[in-house]
């Protein structure tokens, strides 16, 4: 026996069938059994490990159940990894492990129920059930998880119920991220509007025909994905105002700086005729743009929007070009009220050759200067998208700090792989006055629309014969990091590492 043993790592022990009795190593703090593919039984004495903080059973694909015992005390347990436990049919009883903060059960393909004791996990901040394809419903007890910030149900294709149709009391009041993509939901419940802290909502790949009006109450929402909702035909309202409590996602998730705030309606063919119309101050897309711009905590560096569209560039984009155009800004009056640049492009399926083919990214906005190319890339699988033929409008906003192309004279263009047809593109500078004027129009004041640019942008067209910079080094458009960016990144990493290294 090893009574003082604190850590056991038996990961990838492919012949391990069952664990030993843990009653003589009760000081254990960290147990890693990941990849033990023959493991079918974890001894119930595991419940006696009151100092155990980290339990990893990831990819124990023959594990059928976990029993923490009836007299156990796992008050130190903070992290459980169960992803890839394909034979697991139910979650353990959490009554003896009430301090869990992180619970990962991705790809537990036979999981059908969640034990009702999950309600005792008042410290749980992260719960992932991605691709638990036999999960039919989520217990109402889950709504009492007062600390839950991330709930991922992507690919739970048999899920018939998530929230009640209506909710009289706020539920999941700390929830920041909710992923219900590819759950094949036929209805979005009105109670979704009660998730007042929600910042990121993924509803991609569902079967509903409308989104409830209650979504307008989600004032912190900065990312909404409705792509591949083929039957969606009604989207009356989106949040207009902002909430000062927004932006928590970027403070709690490392790497979130590169995860954009967005509005995505890829492959929503029923929405094409609704959205493809002259813009006014009530257009969903334009309202979303100004809502994020005026509340900068909703995004980092930039954001984008993709919606089904026709062939005309919205008039709000004062500079409009043919798809293969390359330009360079030669003069622009930069003052303290300048906020950034907005770009847009209309693209569709290409049956012939394409311009500007790149081997690095399938589709992106390019800024080429001497030996360097900065890019803002499309983060959607275009090959999947082209199962539908309709054109789309991609709108990009880049904040002032990352508009290096203004000073460098970079060659600006859109580039794509051969399967993408670039029809036209446009751009516009954005100042604080634009935000103020838009707010006035929404309040009912009659102002000319579209408004002229505050300061004109002087540019020249670049002939393709003049584009020869030699070898190109590529950088993402947001490569520049401020001191504030680094502090936010480090703080988020510290929070995550506190869980990852639990038991060390």
ABEGO torsion letter per residue (X at the ends): XBAABABBBABGBAABABBBBAAABAABABBBABGBAABABBBAAAAABAABABBBABGBAABABBBAEAABBBAABABBBABGBAABABBBBAAABAABABBBABGBAABABBBAAAAABAABABBBABGBAABABBBAAAAABAABABBBABGBAABABABBABBABBBGAABABBBABGAGBABBBAAAAABAABABBBABGBABABBBAAAAABAABABBBABGBAABABBABBBABBBAABGAAAAABBGAAABBBBBBABGBAAAAAAABBBBBAABAAAAAAAAAAABAAABBGBBBBBBBBBABBBAABABBBBAABBBBBABBBBBAABAEBBBBBBBBBBABBBBGBBAABABBBBBBBBGBBBBBBBABBAAAAAABABBBBBBBBBBAAABAAAAAGBBBBBBBBAABBBABBBBBBBBAAAAAAAAAAAAGBBBBOBBBBABBBBBBBBBAAABBAEBBBBBBAAABBBAAAAAAAAAAAAAAAAAAABGX
